[in-house]
Amino acid sequence: MGKSGSRGAAETRRALLAQARASADLGSPMYSELLTRAAGDPGAAVTEVLGERTGTGYILGMLGTVHRLVLEGRVPELAAHYPTAGGTEDPLEAWPAFRAVLSEHAAEIRAGLADPPQTNEVGRAAPLVGGLLTIADACRPAPARPPVPRLPVKPLPGEPLPVRLLEIGASAGLNLRADRFRLLHESGAYGPESPVVLPDAWRGLPPVDAPLSITERRGCDPNPLDPASPAARRRLLSYVWPDQAARAARLRAAFEVAAAVPATVVQAGAADFLEGLAPREGVVTVVWHSTMRAYLSDEEGARVDRSIERAGAAATPDAPVAHLSFEGRDASRLDVLHVVTLRLWPGGERVVLGEAPSHGLPTTWY
């Protein structure tokens, strides 16, 4: 093997081990073991699939594509190790069957890397709903409470402002219904009775007494998924780590909520979706996103920022604009630790509200 090949193999190994550590930190011993074994594999099964594509998204895409083969019933020997497919064999002993699937389905798995992972993670409702409550608290009538520290929107007389909710990178739009989930915390629970229950959602509390009403739920995704479609449901489940039963159960429960609560997700890139964004009288316009910024090119990310900034510059106290995000501290990377960040116009000061693991639970409020 030449020097360039050696460097490529070393980079692949480093990337696999980094994702193995992240998987362990986020509670998936199975994926941590598989990726550690892949990094030490003397053969070419993994490199034949990944080639020089060693970014986190590609590694997760490889894992998700294999998981989809499992869920489709096409690789029964491997499925025996996958709890999501009813497997009863030890997930930590899956490597030989996993490696065989990589070899036998290499072309199909390589093709699966062309589409970014579709992780419509329901746990991220915890930071997003808490941020939404902070916005609602800042925009409710003046007699109800003093202004929220550091958030400059002037309190209004009269009724609370409802929310016009816009999500970029929405996937199937499950979190556009996040206010219909039930979030458990150290002081009790927030939200209605719901099929989706998020345990240990919050440490510390956002303003849970703020009145929250959502009048519009719209999102975009380059490849939106219909949460009523069996194929789309399989795709979403394939990006849930197979030894994390609680995440899989929450996802399936979110399909029930989606069937009952309408939301619209259009096929569009984030920048095109936000082109022409403007405040709307009588509502607070909220643009939110979670763990998607790293998938945007620098050019598209800059266009997204410009659209939000323009809308924010045109905001008024009775037509506020908010940008709420749950992303890694370095938005260009897929970090394990994420922060909840809010900008609210008029004003537009950036405020970090809290932090959480990238799957959202638990969220610690500052």
WOCOR-V851433 format. One record per backbone hydrogen bond with DSSP energy under -0.5 kcal/mol. CO is the residue of the C=O (numbers start at 1). NH is the residue of the N-H. If there is no record, write none. Layout:
CO;NH / CO;NH
This chain:
2;6 / 3;7 / 4;8 / 5;9 / 6;10 / 7;11 / 8;12 / 9;13 / 10;14 / 11;15 / 12;16 / 13;17 / 14;18 / 15;19 / 16;20 / 17;21 / 18;22 / 19;23 / 20;24 / 21;25 / 22;26 / 23;28 / 24;27 / 28;32 / 29;33 / 30;34 / 31;35 / 32;36 / 33;37 / 34;38 / 35;39 / 36;40 / 38;41 / 44;48 / 45;49 / 46;49 / 46;50 / 47;51 / 50;53 / 52;54 / 55;58 / 55;59 / 56;60 / 57;61 / 58;62 / 59;63 / 60;64 / 61;65 / 62;66 / 63;67 / 64;68 / 65;69 / 66;70 / 67;71 / 68;72 / 69;74 / 69;75 / 70;73 / 75;78 / 75;79 / 76;80 / 78;81 / 79;82 / 80;89 / 81;83 / 82;85 / 82;87 / 83;86 / 90;93 / 91;94 / 94;98 / 95;99 / 96;100 / 97;101 / 98;102 / 99;103 / 100;104 / 101;105 / 103;106 / 105;109 / 106;110 / 107;111 / 108;112 / 109;113 / 110;113 / 111;114 / 112;115 / 117;119 / 118;120 / 119;121 / 121;124 / 122;125 / 123;126 / 124;128 / 125;129 / 126;130 / 127;131 / 128;132 / 129;133 / 130;134 / 131;135 / 132;136 / 133;137 / 134;138 / 135;139 / 137;140 / 139;161 / 140;156 / 141;144 / 141;145 / 142;145 / 148;151 / 150;152 / 156;142 / 162;284 / 163;165 / 163;215 / 163;216 / 164;166 / 164;286 / 165;218 / 166;288 / 167;220 / 170;173 / 171;225 / 173;176 / 174;177 / 175;178 / 177;180 / 178;181 / 179;192 / 181;183 / 182;184 / 182;198 / 183;190 / 184;201 / 184;202 / 185;188 / 188;185 / 190;183 / 195;197 / 196;182 / 197;199 / 198;184 / 198;201 / 200;362 / 201;363 / 202;186 / 203;365 / 206;208 / 207;210 / 213;163 / 213;215 / 216;165 / 217;264 / 218;167 / 219;266 / 220;169 / 220;170 / 221;224 / 221;268 / 225;227 / 226;229 / 229;233 / 230;234 / 231;235 / 232;236 / 233;237 / 234;238 / 235;239 / 236;239 / 237;240 / 241;244 / 243;245 / 244;248 / 245;249 / 246;250 / 247;251 / 248;252 / 249;253 / 250;254 / 251;255 / 252;256 / 253;257 / 254;258 / 255;259 / 256;260 / 257;260 / 257;261 / 260;262 / 264;219 / 266;221 / 266;268 / 269;273 / 270;274 / 271;275 / 272;275 / 274;277 / 280;283 / 282;162 / 283;285 / 284;164 / 284;286 / 285;287 / 285;322 / 286;166 / 286;288 / 287;324 / 288;168 / 289;326 / 292;295 / 293;296 / 297;301 / 298;302 / 299;303 / 300;304 / 301;305 / 302;306 / 303;307 / 304;308 / 305;309 / 306;310 / 307;311 / 308;312 / 309;313 / 310;314 / 312;315 / 316;319 / 318;282 / 319;316 / 320;285 / 321;345 / 322;287 / 323;343 / 324;289 / 325;341 / 326;291 / 327;339 / 329;331 / 330;333 / 333;335 / 336;358 / 337;329 / 338;356 / 339;327 / 339;341 / 340;353 / 340;354 / 341;325 / 342;351 / 343;323 / 344;348 / 345;321 / 349;344 / 351;342 / 351;353 / 353;366 / 354;340 / 355;364 / 356;338 / 357;360 / 362;357 / 362;364 / 363;203 / 363;365 / 364;355
